[in-house]
Amino acid sequence: MAWKPKYTNVPVEDIRATGITFEQLIMRTFDKMAMEICECSKTETWLSVESLIRFLDSIIEAYHDEEYLAKRVKIEKFLEKRNDWSYNNFKALMDWLQLIASKFGQMDILPEQKISFIAGLGPANEHPEFFK
C-alpha cells in the first residue's frame, strides 16, 4: 500500500493556470517574505527581503498616491545611504512594508474604515497605538 500524504505539492504553474487573485498574490508574497525574514535574520543580509518588498511595491503601483510616494522616497534614500546592512536597514524595510500594508483597505484585503472593536482586546478607542 502506497503512502498518501495529507498535503500534496502543487506546482506554481498549476496554481497560475487555475487563476490567482490579486489578494492571493499579495498574501502569498507576504507568506514568502515571512520565511525569508527568518532566514535573513540569521545572516543579517536583507537584500532578498528588499527585493520582495520592491516586488510588492511594483504590483501595487495602481494604489500609489503622492503621500505613499513621498514616504517611499524617504525610505529609499535612507537605504541608499548605507552600504552596510544593519538593524536600522531592517527597520526601514519594515517601515516600507507597513506603508504597503496601509494600502490594504483600498485593495479589499482589509477593511478601509477604522473598526470600533478589536477581537481579544476590546474597544478600539482604548488602543490608539493600533491606529497611528
C-alpha positions as CSV (number, residue, x, y, z in Angstrom):
1,M,0.0,0.0,0.0
2,A,1.5,3.4,-1.0
3,W,1.8,6.2,1.4
4,K,-0.6,9.0,0.8
5,P,0.5,12.3,2.3
6,K,-2.1,14.6,3.8
7,Y,-0.8,17.5,1.7
8,T,0.4,17.4,-1.8
9,N,2.7,19.9,-3.5
10,V,1.0,21.9,-6.3
11,P,3.3,23.2,-9.0
12,V,3.2,27.0,-9.3
13,E,2.2,26.6,-12.9
14,D,-0.9,24.7,-11.9
15,I,-1.9,27.4,-9.4
16,R,-1.5,30.1,-12.1
17,A,-3.3,28.0,-14.6
18,T,-6.4,27.9,-12.4
19,G,-6.1,31.6,-11.7
20,I,-4.8,33.6,-8.8
21,T,-6.5,36.6,-7.4
22,F,-4.6,39.9,-6.6
23,E,-5.3,39.3,-2.9
24,Q,-3.8,35.8,-3.1
25,L,-0.7,37.1,-4.9
26,I,-0.2,39.7,-2.2
27,M,-0.7,37.3,0.6
28,R,1.5,34.6,-1.0
29,T,4.3,37.2,-1.3
30,F,3.9,38.1,2.4
31,D,4.0,34.4,3.4
32,K,7.2,34.0,1.4
33,M,8.6,37.2,3.0
34,A,7.9,35.9,6.5
35,M,10.0,32.8,5.8
36,E,12.7,34.9,4.1
37,I,12.9,37.3,7.1
38,C,13.6,34.3,9.4
39,E,16.4,33.1,7.2
40,C,17.9,36.6,6.7
41,S,17.9,37.3,10.4
42,K,20.5,34.5,10.8
43,T,22.8,36.0,8.2
44,E,21.8,39.7,8.6
45,T,21.7,40.0,4.8
46,W,18.4,41.7,3.9
47,L,18.7,42.0,0.2
48,S,16.3,39.2,-0.6
49,V,13.7,40.8,1.7
50,E,14.3,44.2,0.0
51,S,13.7,42.5,-3.4
52,L,10.4,41.0,-2.2
53,I,9.3,44.4,-0.9
54,R,10.2,46.0,-4.2
55,F,8.2,43.3,-5.9
56,L,5.2,44.1,-3.7
57,D,5.7,47.8,-4.4
58,S,5.6,47.2,-8.1
59,I,2.4,45.1,-8.1
60,I,0.5,47.7,-6.0
61,E,1.6,50.6,-8.3
62,A,-2.1,51.3,-9.1
63,Y,-2.5,52.2,-5.4
64,H,0.4,54.6,-5.2
65,D,-0.5,58.2,-4.3
66,E,1.5,61.3,-3.5
67,E,1.7,60.6,0.2
68,Y,2.8,57.0,-0.4
69,L,5.5,58.0,-2.9
70,A,6.9,60.7,-0.6
71,K,7.2,58.3,2.2
72,R,8.8,55.7,-0.1
73,V,11.3,58.1,-1.4
74,K,12.5,58.9,2.2
75,I,12.9,55.2,2.9
76,E,14.7,54.5,-0.3
77,K,17.1,57.5,0.3
78,F,17.9,56.1,3.7
79,L,18.6,52.6,2.3
80,E,20.8,54.1,-0.5
81,K,23.0,56.0,2.0
82,R,24.0,52.9,3.9
83,N,26.4,50.3,2.5
84,D,26.5,48.0,5.5
85,W,23.3,46.2,6.4
86,S,22.3,46.8,9.9
87,Y,19.2,46.7,12.2
88,N,18.4,50.2,11.0
89,N,18.1,49.0,7.4
90,F,15.8,46.2,8.6
91,K,13.7,48.8,10.4
92,A,13.5,50.9,7.3
93,L,12.4,47.8,5.3
94,M,9.7,47.1,7.9
95,D,8.5,50.7,7.6
96,W,8.2,50.2,3.9
97,L,6.2,47.0,4.5
98,Q,3.9,48.9,6.9
99,L,3.5,51.6,4.2
100,I,2.5,48.9,1.7
101,A,0.1,47.3,4.2
102,S,-1.5,50.7,4.7
103,K,-3.0,50.3,1.2
104,F,-4.7,47.0,2.0
105,G,-8.0,48.8,2.6
106,Q,-8.0,50.1,-0.9
107,M,-7.2,46.6,-2.2
108,D,-10.1,44.9,-0.4
109,I,-7.6,42.9,1.7
110,L,-8.5,44.7,5.0
111,P,-11.5,46.9,5.7
112,E,-10.8,50.5,4.7
113,Q,-12.7,52.0,7.6
114,K,-11.5,52.0,11.1
115,I,-13.0,49.4,13.4
116,S,-14.6,50.0,16.7
117,F,-13.7,46.7,18.4
118,I,-10.5,44.7,18.3
119,A,-11.0,40.9,19.0
120,G,-9.4,39.9,22.2
121,L,-8.6,43.5,23.2
122,G,-11.9,45.3,23.5
123,P,-13.0,48.7,22.3
124,A,-10.5,50.1,19.7
125,N,-10.5,53.6,21.2
126,E,-8.7,52.1,24.2
127,H,-5.8,51.1,22.0
128,P,-4.8,54.1,20.0
129,E,-1.4,52.5,19.3
130,F,-3.0,50.4,16.5
131,F,-4.2,53.5,14.6
132,K,-1.1,55.7,14.3
